[in-house]
């Protein structure tokens, strides 16, 4: 039983949106109204927004693979030091 990380490419955008929405809803849905959840998905987890984040040079998204299935998403965002 092993866990691996796999860099997410722009070709996996649709799958990223699906898993992000599903995971967020399962985790936070019981603490929010349906209206708040719908707003969040529409503004923060829509394909255009996630595509923009995927294309940022200072951030990477990874699939966390467990038993060879995409179970979670992991995002790393590097901040520039000034």
Secondary structure as UniProt FT lines:
FT   STRAND          3..7
FT   HELIX           10..12
FT   HELIX           13..28
FT   HELIX           29..31
FT   HELIX           34..44
FT   HELIX           47..55
FT   TURN            57..58
FT   STRAND          59..66
FT   TURN            67..68
FT   STRAND          69..77
//
